[in-house]
């Protein structure tokens, strides 16, 4: 079983002092920083762009796990790569040619992530699995933080675990959406090895980030 990693979503952080918040995450043992990029088009919300990521990256020593919820995504890959994204995760529905977008991410020597919305089928990306470093399973419909976890997506996780074993592949399985101390256990049992969490990490236990990361990581 792969090591359980925690990727806190800065969507739930204090935006007035994001640099300090990321330092707190590092000190608390976070494995990476999850950055939700929304365009108000592919999803009904707006967040941050490459200049903010570039500024934050300068003061961070842990990887930036950048989830691009933007369409069309292909033309923006270079900007986020240059800004400092270490993992670039895209949605297959947001590009005209998934192969070309995967190739472009690899061209900049970044890890390739592909995200599946709750209704998106694995078959849409099955032939690309040997080229993907990370599959992000959305356990809510993307666009807003604080939504309720959808347990039915765990069947998709289990199917991916079986495919990975059968094909002798090595991609990570990440989950994002309503992750808390209870359902994180279900996700890990299903085969997830990277947990994205915002509200639970930043708000639970009076904002004790280290305690919350440790609790999420342990079954």
N, C-alpha and C positions, 0 to 999 in steps of 0.2 A: 504493500500500500504506500502511495506517495505521501510525503510529509505534508501535514496540514498547514497551509499558509493563510495569513490574514491580510486582506487588502482593504483598509478603511476608505470609505467614500467621503471625500471632502465636501460633497454636496451638503452634508450635515454639519460641517465645521463652521466656525465663526469667520465669515467672509471679510470682516474688517481687519483680521490679523491672520491671514492664511499661512504666511511664512512661519509664524510662531506655532500654529496648529500642526503643521507638518513636522516641525521639530519635536513637538510633544508626541506625535505618532512614532517617530524614530526612536525616541527615548523609551517609549513603552513597548518596543519590540515588534512593531508592525513590519511585515515582510516587504510591502510595497505600498504605494499610494494609488488609490483608484480615482481617476479623474473622469467625471461624466461630462461629455461635451454634447450639448443639445442646441439645435439650430432654429427651433420654433417652426420648423417645416416637417421634418421627418417625425419629430415628436413635439407635443404642444408646450414647449418650454424653451427658455434661452439660458445658457450658462456662460462658460468662459471660452476664450480662444487662445491661439498660439502665443501671443505676447505675455499673457498671464502665466501660462505653463512655463515659458522660457525663464521668466523672472523667478518663479518658485523653484525650478529645477536647479538653479545656481546654488541654492542653499540646502540641497537635499542629497543624501548619500544613498538612499534606497530607490529602487526602480519606480518609474512612473508607468502605471497600468492605465492607458488612455482609451476610453470607450467612446468611439465616435458615433453618436446618434445624429448623423447629418447626411443629407442627400441633395445632390449627388456627391458621394464621398471621395471618389477617385482623385479629383483635382486638388483635394485638401491634404492628401497623405503626406506630400513632401513638406508642407508647412508644419505639420505636427511632428514629423520626424526631426526636422531642424530645430523645433522648439525643445526637444529633449525627451519625447515619448520613448520608452524602452519597449513597451508592448503596444501595438496599435490594433485595436479590435474594431471591426466593421460589421455591418449587417449585410447579408447577401442581397436583400431587397433594395439596398441603397446604392448599388453599383450596377452599371450596365453589363460589366464583364468581371465576374469574381476572380477568374484566373489572372486577368491583367492587374487587378488591385492587389492580389496576393503577391504577384511578381514585383510590384512597385514597392510594397512594404519590405520585401526581402532585399531589394536593390539598395535600400538605405540601411541594411543590416539591423533591422528591428525584428522582434518576434511578431509573428502573425497570429492575431486573434480573430475569431469569427463568432458573432453573437446570434443566438436563436431566441426569438420572441416566443412567448408561450404557445402561439398557434403555428410557429414555423416548424416544418418537418425536417428530420435529419437527412432525408433523401436529397434535400436541396444542396447539401454540402458533402454528401457521402464520397463523391469521387475526388474531393480535395483533401480528405482527412490526412493523407500522408504528407501534406505540405503545411499543415496547421500546427502551431505550437500550443494554442489555447482555445478551448471552446467555452464561451460564456453563455450559460443557460439563464435566461431571464425568468425569474419566478414572480414577476409582476409585469404588467404592460408598461413599457418604458416611457419616461417623461416626467415623473414626479417621485420624490422621496416619500417615505412614510406609508407606503401602500401595504396591503395585507398579502402575505405569502400564499402562493398557489401550489399546494402539495402535489397536484397532478403532474407537474413538470419533472418530478423525480423519476417517473417512468422513462423519460428521455435520458436522464443521467445513467440509469441502469443499462439502457440499450447501448449508450456510448461506451460504457465500461466493457460490455461484451464485445463490441466491435473492436475496441482497442486491443483487447487480449487476442481475439481471433486473428487480427491482421498484424499483430506484433508492432503496434504503434506506441507512441510515447507522449501524446498531447495531454496537457493539463485540462481538468474540468473545473470551471469556476461557476459560481452561482451568485446572482444578485437580485435582491428584491424582497424586502420584508424579513431579512434574516435576523433571528433573535436566538436566545440561549436554548430554546426548546427545538425549533425546527432546524437549527444548525446541526444538531445531532442526527436528525433524519437525513439531512443532506450528505453528511459525512458517511453515514451508513450506506447510502445509495451509491457513493463513489466519488463525491466531490472532494477536491483537495485544495481549492482556493475559495475562501469565503469573503464576499464583499458585504460590508455592513456599514451603515452610516449612523442612523438614529441610535441603535443599540450601543455602538462604541462610544459615541460622543455624549449620550444623554443618560444611560443607565448607571446605577450605583453612584449617583451624584457626580457623574462625569469622570469617574476613575478609569481613564483610558487603558492603563496597563491591566487592571483587574478585568476589564471587559474583554480585552484581546485574549488574555490567558483563559478566561472562561469559554470563549468561543472556540479556542483551539483544542480544548480538552473535551473528549467524549464523556 
